[in-house]
Amino acid sequence: MNYDPDVQGIVTKPSRYTVAETLERLQNIIRSKGLTIFTCIDHSGEAAQVGLKMPDAKLLIFGSPKAGTPLMLASPLLALDLPLKALIWKDNTGGVSISYNSVSYLANRYKLPADLTKNIAGIDALIESALSG
């Protein structure tokens, strides 16, 4: 992979699926859990619109206002990182990965109370479900 594995607070997991397949799998799991998909930003598609090329990269923004709002009330600046985001991307060698903010990083960064951290802790299981099978 062509990325810096030491970027603080980022979890990156390889996918055996294409970017499109990985995105679809993650979207299906998110919907099945009753979460909201707010948008998907097609970074590579937008680059192509202005005549630039980059490997396939999609940013899925999702979450639950019921779970996220109490977190933002406890720490308003957390709204910079919520809703949750997952970047599904292809590196320069053709490998596909999903990257996202680690729950522990967000909890430490915003000094979240432990009882509220559970509201976002499910992202690990969502990603694992999308990658398994």
C-alpha positions in Angstrom: 0.0 0.0 0.0 1.2 3.5 -0.7 0.1 5.3 2.5 1.7 6.3 5.7 0.6 3.6 8.3 1.7 6.0 11.1 -0.9 8.6 10.5 -2.3 9.1 14.0 -5.8 7.8 14.5 -6.4 6.2 11.1 -7.4 2.6 10.8 -6.7 1.1 7.3 -7.9 -2.4 6.3 -7.4 -4.1 3.0 -10.3 -5.2 0.9 -10.4 -8.2 -1.4 -13.2 -6.5 -3.4 -13.1 -3.6 -5.9 -13.8 -0.1 -4.7 -17.4 -0.3 -6.1 -18.0 -3.7 -4.5 -16.6 -2.6 -1.2 -18.7 0.5 -1.2 -21.8 -1.4 -2.0 -21.2 -4.0 0.7 -20.6 -1.3 3.3 -23.7 0.7 2.2 -25.8 -2.5 2.5 -24.6 -3.2 6.0 -25.1 0.4 7.1 -28.7 0.4 5.8 -29.4 -3.0 7.4 -28.4 -1.5 10.8 -30.9 1.4 10.3 -28.1 4.0 9.9 -28.3 7.0 7.6 -26.1 7.4 4.5 -25.7 11.1 4.2 -23.6 11.2 1.0 -20.9 9.6 -1.0 -18.1 11.8 -2.4 -16.5 10.4 -5.5 -13.1 12.0 -5.2 -11.7 10.3 -8.3 -14.8 11.1 -10.3 -14.6 14.8 -9.3 -10.9 14.8 -10.3 -11.8 13.4 -13.7 -14.4 16.2 -14.1 -11.5 18.7 -14.1 -9.2 16.7 -16.3 -7.1 15.1 -13.5 -6.5 11.4 -12.8 -6.3 9.7 -9.5 -6.9 6.1 -8.4 -10.5 5.3 -7.5 -11.5 6.8 -4.2 -14.9 7.2 -2.6 -15.7 8.8 0.8 -18.9 7.5 2.4 -20.4 9.7 5.1 -22.9 8.0 7.4 -24.2 7.7 10.9 -27.1 8.1 13.2 -28.3 11.5 14.5 -29.7 9.7 17.6 -26.2 8.4 18.4 -24.2 11.3 17.2 -26.1 14.2 18.7 -25.3 13.3 22.3 -21.6 13.1 21.4 -21.7 16.6 19.8 -23.5 18.0 22.8 -20.8 16.6 25.0 -18.0 17.9 22.7 -19.3 20.4 20.0 -16.0 20.3 18.0 -16.6 16.6 17.3 -18.9 17.8 14.6 -15.7 18.3 12.6 -15.4 14.5 12.5 -19.0 13.4 12.6 -20.9 12.0 10.8 -18.7 8.9 10.5 -16.7 8.6 7.4 -15.1 5.7 5.5 -12.7 6.2 2.6 -12.7 3.3 0.2 -9.7 3.7 -2.1 -7.4 2.1 -4.5 -3.7 2.7 -4.1 -1.1 3.0 -6.9 -0.4 -0.7 -7.0 -4.1 -1.6 -7.4 -4.8 -2.7 -3.8 -8.2 -1.6 -2.3 -8.5 -0.5 1.3 -11.0 1.1 3.7 -9.7 3.8 6.0 -11.5 5.5 8.9 -10.9 7.4 12.2 -10.3 5.0 15.1 -12.8 5.2 17.9 -10.1 5.5 20.5 -8.5 8.4 18.6 -11.8 10.3 18.4 -12.5 9.6 22.1 -9.1 10.9 23.2 -9.1 13.8 20.7 -12.4 15.1 22.0 -12.2 13.8 25.5 -15.4 11.9 25.1 -17.1 10.3 28.2 -16.7 6.6 28.1 -20.5 6.0 28.3 -20.9 8.0 25.0 -18.0 6.5 23.1 -20.1 3.4 22.6 -22.3 5.4 20.3 -19.6 5.3 17.6 -17.8 2.1 18.6 -19.8 0.1 16.1 -17.8 1.3 13.1 -15.2 -1.4 13.5 -17.9 -4.1 13.3 -19.5 -2.4 10.2 -16.2 -2.3 8.4 -15.3 -5.9 9.3 -18.7 -7.1 8.1 -18.2 -5.3 4.8 -14.8 -7.0 4.3 -15.8 -10.5 5.3 -17.7 -13.1 3.3 
